[in-house]
């Protein structure tokens, strides 16, 4: 099984594993790897999902959910993301 993760790099240098995102008051978009695909296909799929979501909702507060925490990012203070 592929162990790819989406990680957010916050402005203060802290990192957080992200399993789902939502624009405030919207449904969660899950960022879990799909099974049965190559690592490259999974990485590209997760990156494209995240890129499209941010393009559509970048002017709204963004809520990041991880395995053990939730963080709210105000508009204009969206972290950088990495899929690894």
Helices and strands as residue ranges (DSSP letters): E 6-9, E 15-18, E 20-23, E 29-30, H 39-57, E 62-65, E 70-73, E 80-83
